[in-house]
Amino acid sequence: MKIILANDIGNDKMKILEPGMEKVVKIPSAYKRINRKPSVHENDVKKNIVNLIDQLLVHISSSSIRRDGLYMIGERAIQTTEGVSNMDIAVHEKHSSDLPLINTLGYAAARAVQKQYEEEGELPQSLKVEVGMSSAIPASQHNVETAKQLEERFMGTSHVVIVYVGQEQVTVELNFSQVKVTKEGIPALYAIFEAPNDMFQEFCKEYGMKGIDGSYFMNSKIMHIDIGSGTTEYIYSVGVNPQPEQCTGERRGVGHAVEEAIQLMKEERKGLNINRQQFAKYIERPDEYPKDHNLAVHYLREARINQVDFILEDVERKYTTTLSSEPEYLACYGGGSIEFKEDMYKYLKELADSVDAKVLWIPAQYAVDMNVKGLDILNRNMLFTEEYEETVVM
């Protein structure tokens, strides 16, 4: 079996696309190492297969991670706060952290089991799977050595993952035949070129233009502001080509605002013990957490002002100094662009107006998935052109 993944390993969520997938799969960037297998409450194999990614429990044996063992991954890991590992946005670097490996290996093995079950109608005892993958790490952490290090951690060895499906288990051997790690923000360029026209509606309205699609930007100089959770990437592209030596990144983003908001909440509500992923649940699910939702929204609004100011200062400095005021467009996207728009758009527009540039603020429904969609485009058109069609998800 062969699987191809476009894998955007975010500090808060891993975003994944496989060939032909309509919807991006989002998995919290968290895992929990446990000592014994929890008791099983559901024996219906079909139900367990459907919920496999959300209830992910695997045993991983790999020389590329620090410790072999039993891991709850993603959604299942964050059902409690105790003993949960996530990306420390202040210090962790993605190429050396175990989280990208543990979560990717767990996902790839589980997907192989799902696909096999969908095809055969029964669980295999074991599977051998070849994986091709593209991914990205922050520009501030990316160079030839760090990219190669992460690629080799996947490709340099076989990884054995036991996937638990209720009472049953399937042993999956994963072999990564090709892995390409680029800079975050660079794949998004291709997502702009192939974007649906409604991505540019706000832009057209703001600047009194009509009938624009992605091809309009193919000959442009663009400064990209990709606001994530732990880092913000400042990418420069000329036409269809990113300019890697002029791409930089800083530790700014929603995650830093969230960490600050959590501290503020803890001061108000004694005994509160939550991580970023759980805070995100309070924000995203007001019906489930009505009391916590309002408090979280209030403190996040306060905390995000600092991050917005830092990013605006970065943009002005990099635009004028690093890029000699050359970009014609400032393109802003990433999960943080949704949270920060209210406080940031006006000031970014003023900056752009003062230097005769235009702001392309990507709408919320597209902003989060720009990198993973771009990686999928790279997989289809450059990295896995032959195998791509063969692995299309039906």
N, C-alpha and C positions, 0 to 999 in steps of 0.2 A: 504494500500500500504506500502511496505517496501523498503527502500533505504539503501545501504551500501556504505560508503565513505572511501577512503584512502585520507586523507587531509593534505598535507604538507603546513602549513601556513608560507610562506616565508615573509621576510620583504618587498620585492618588488612585488612578485606574489604569489597567492595561487595556488598550483598545486594539481589537484584532479583526481583520478581514481575511476571509479565504476566497479564492476565485468563485465568482457568481453569487456571493452572499449579498443579500439586499440590505441587511441591518448590521451595524457594527456591534460586535460582542464586547461588553464592558465588564471587566473583572476587577474588584478592588485590589490594589497593590498591597496585599498583606498575606501573611501566612502564620500558622501556629504549629510549632513542633510539639507532638504529644507522645507519651510513652506507651499508651495502650489504645487499642482500637475501641471506639465508643460502641455502646450497644445499638443494635439495628432495630428501627421501628417500622420499616416498610420492606416487605418481601416481594412485591410486585416488580419484576424485572423491567417491564415496559415503563412503569412510572419512574423507576430509579434511573433508567436511561435518559428519559426526558429531562429529569432534574439533575443530571450528573454534574454539569458545570457549576450549578448553584450549591450543590452539596458535595463539593470535591474533597475526597479523602484519598491520599495516595501514599505509597512507600517509595521513596526515591533512593536508588543506589547510583552514585556518579562520582568520579574522581574530581569533577569540576566544582563541587560544592564542599563546604567545610565539613558537614556532617550528614551521612546517610541517615534516613529515618522516616518516621511516619509524620505526614504533614496534612493539616487542613489548609485549604487554599481559597483565597478570594472571599466570596460572600460567607462561606461557612466559617472562615477564620474570624470574622469580625462580629460574630453573634455574641461574643463576650469580649471584654477588654483585656482580660488577664493573659499574659504570656504571648501577646500578639506582636509580631515583627512587621514593621513597615519601613518605608524609605525615610531615613532621617535626613530631612531636606537641608539641614545646616551642614552636615559633614559627609554623608554618603555619596559615593561616585558610582554611577550605574555599571561601569565596566567591571568593577571589582566586587560589587555587592552580590550576595547570593540570591536576592529576591528575584531579579529578572530570570535567573535560571530555574529556580524552584517553581515559580508560577508558570513559566513557559512550558517546562517539561510536563507539569501536571496537566495543563490545558491540552497540549498536543497529544498526550497519551489518552486522555479522556475523549477527545474528538475522534481519535482512531477507533476506540471502542464503540462510540456512538455510530460512526459510519459503517463499521463492520456489522453491527446489530441491525441497522436499517437495511443493509443489503441482504444479509443471510437470515434475519429473524431469530437468531440465537447468539448467545455469548460465546466467543472463542475462548480457549484456555490461554492462548498466547498469540501475540502479533509481532511482526517485524515491520517497522515503519521508517520510510525515508522522508526526511523533512527538508524543505527549502524555505529560507526565511529572509526577509528584509526587516531591519529595525533601525532605530536612531537613538543617539545619546546627545545630551546637551552640548552646544557649540563650545562652551567653556571647558568641557571635559574631553572633547573630541580631538584626537590627532591620530596619525598613522598607527602609533603604538597602542593607544587605548582601544581603537576600533578593532585592531588585529587581536588584541587580548580577549575581547568579548567574543569575537568570531571564533577564536580557537577554543574558548571554553565550551562552546556548543559543538564545534566540528572535531575537536581533538580526541574525542573518546565516545564510546557507546554509552547510553544512559538507560538503565533498566528501571521502569516505573510499574509498580503494581497498582492497578486501579481497582478500588473497592466499589462494587455495585451491589448494595445491600449486603446479603450474606455471601455473595459470589465475589470472585476476584479474577482479574485478567492481567497477565504479565505482558508488558509492552516493551519491546526493545526499540529505542529511538536512535536513529543515525542521521545526523545533520550533514547533508551532502554539500550544501552551499549556504552561507550566511553572509549578508552584506549589511554592515553597520555604517550609517551616514550621520550627518548632523541634523538634529531636530530643527525644523523650520525649512530645510531644503526640500523635502518631499512636498510640502504644502504648495510650492511654486507650481507643480504639475497639477495639483488639485484646482488651482485658480484657472489654468489654461483649459481644463476639461469641465469646468463648473456649469451647472444649469444657469440659464439666463436670470432667474429670479435672485441669484446671489448678488447681482449688480443693481437691483431695483433702487435700493437706498442711495447708492452711489450716483445713479442717473438722476434721481430726484434732487439730491444735494447740489449737483453741478449742472442741472438743466440739460442733460444729454439723453439720447434715445438709442434703443436697439443695440446695446453693448453686450457682447459675450466674452468668454475667456480669451479668445484670440486677439482682442483689442490690446491686451497687455503683453503680447508675445515679443514686441520690440521695445519694451519699456525698461527703464531703470527703476527698480523697486527696493525700498528698505522695508523688510518684513519685521514686524514686532509680534513675536509668538509668545503670548503670556500663558505660562503653564502654572503648575502648583508650586514647584520648588525653584524653577528657573524661568527666566525670560530670555528668549533668543533674539538677537538682532542680526538678521541675515540680509545680505545684499545680493541682488541678482541683476544681471544685464541681459535683456532678451530672455532666451531659454536657458541661460547658463548662470548657476550660482557662482559667486566669487568667494571660494572658501577662505582665502587668506584675509578677507575683510569681514568675516562673520565672527561675532563674539556673543557671549552670553553672561548673564549675571544671576546671582542667587536672589531673585525677586519673584513674587507671584502670590497667588491666592493662598497657597499653603502657609506662607509666612504670616499673612493676615489672619488666617484661621488659628495658627498657633497662638497669636496674640489675643484673639477673641476667646479662645479656650481659657487662657489665664484670667481674663476679665470675668468670664462666667464662673470660674472656680472661686474667685474672690466673693462673688455674690451668692453662689450656691455651695455651701461647705460640703465637703465629702464627694463632690462630683469627680468622676474619674473616666474621662473619655479620650479617644484619639481622633486624628483628623477624619478618618473614614466614618466614625460615628457622628462627628459634628456635621459631616456632609449629609448624613441621613436626616438630621434635624432640619437642615435647610431644605432638602429635596422632598421630604415627606411630611408636610404640615398636618395631614389628617392623622398620621400615626403618632406624632409627637407634638400636639398642639401647644402645650406649655413651654416645652424646650425650643420649639420653632421660633416663637416670637423673640425670646431672649437671644437666641443664636443670630437671628437676622439683625437685631439691634447692635450687638457687639461687633459683628462682622462689618457692619456699615462704619462703625467708628474706626476699626482697625485697618480697613483697606486704604484709608486716606494716605497713610505713610507710604505704602507700597506704590500707589499711583504717583505720588510726588517723586519717588526714587526713579520710577520708569520714565517719567517725563524728562527728568534731568539727564538720564542716560541717552534718551532719544535725541535731545537737543545737542548734547556733546558729540555723540557718534555721527549724527547727521552733518554737523558743521566741520568737525575735526577729522574723524576717520574717513568719512565719505565725501569730504570737500563740497558739501551741499549739492551733490550731483543727482540723487534720486528724484524722479518726477512724482512718485507715488509712495505714500506711507501705508502699507497694508497691515492691518491689525486683526489678529485672530487668536485662537487658543481658548481654553476654558476660562482663563482669567479675563479675557476681553469682555465676556458676558457680565461678570461680576463688577468690573471696573468701569464699564462704559459710561454710566451715569456721572461719575466723577472725572472722567478722563477725556471723553470725546471732544468737548468744547475746547479744552486747552490744546489738544493735539491739532485740532482744526485751525486754531489761531496760529500755532507754530507753522503749520503747512502753508497757510495763507501768506505768512510773512516771508516765506522763502519760495513762493510761486510753485508750490507742490499741491497735490490733492490727497485726501485721506480715503482709502478703501477699507472701511470697517466691515468685516465679514459678519453677516447676520448670525444671530444666536443658533439657529437650527443647523448651521454648517460649521461654526467656529471651532467646536471641540474636535471634530473628526478630520480636520484638514491634513494632518500628518499621516494618519492611517490610510486615508483615501489616496494621498500622494504615493505612499509606499505600495499600495495595491496597483496603482498605475505603473510604477516602476517594475513591479513583478510581471505585469502583463506585457509591457512594451520593451523591457530591456533585460531583466534578470532571468526570467523563466518563460520566455516566449513560447517554447515548444510544449513544455509540460503544463502550462497554465490552463489550456482548454481541457486537457485530460482530467484535471482535478476539480472541475467546476462542481460546486455544491448544488445538488438538484433541489 
